[in-house]
């Protein structure tokens, strides 16, 4: 009985010490309102250029490629830096709010992270049902992010949005501060300009 009580006290003490330290470390890296501009990535894809094709596995097991939407759908590509971080955990569920805008503009959304499939599956499961494709750019690590010019040397991706029309041409490309959620209005305006 005493041993069980002692283990409980030790676990509580460890939780009190380590959880706040971990939370502070994460919030320091991805603080919600702190500016964290692109550090060493160089955008390789510009508006008016052909978007690089890719094939990535989604958390549902399907292989998603940009090519499969050519001629049928406009595509919004959302790169995020890392799973389980505050801004990313706010950004992607926010797209559920504007799903009707995607539908009205014959557009689909592909969310891309350099995290592996199990991590992305676990993380997005906590968000509730997301209507769009969530894909892993884990292996070869960050290859797609690198092709778009949004891979940082630390292995994370920049927070970036690309809007690609039905012909595969980039119509909108923007890298955002990692610490700030991209405004939904940017996507809405970019999609409505394709009408």
Buried (B, 14 or more C-beta within 10 A) or exposed (E): EEEEEEEEEEEEEEEEEEEEEEEEEBEEBBBEEBEBEBEEBEBBBEEEEEBBEBEBBBBEEEEBBBEBBBEEBBBBBBBBBBBEBBBBBEBBBEBEEBEEBBEEBBBBBBBBBBBBBEBBBEBBEEBEEBEBBBBBBBEEEBBBBBBBBBBBEEEBBBBBBBBBBBEBEBBBBBBBBBBBBBEBEBBBEBBEEBE
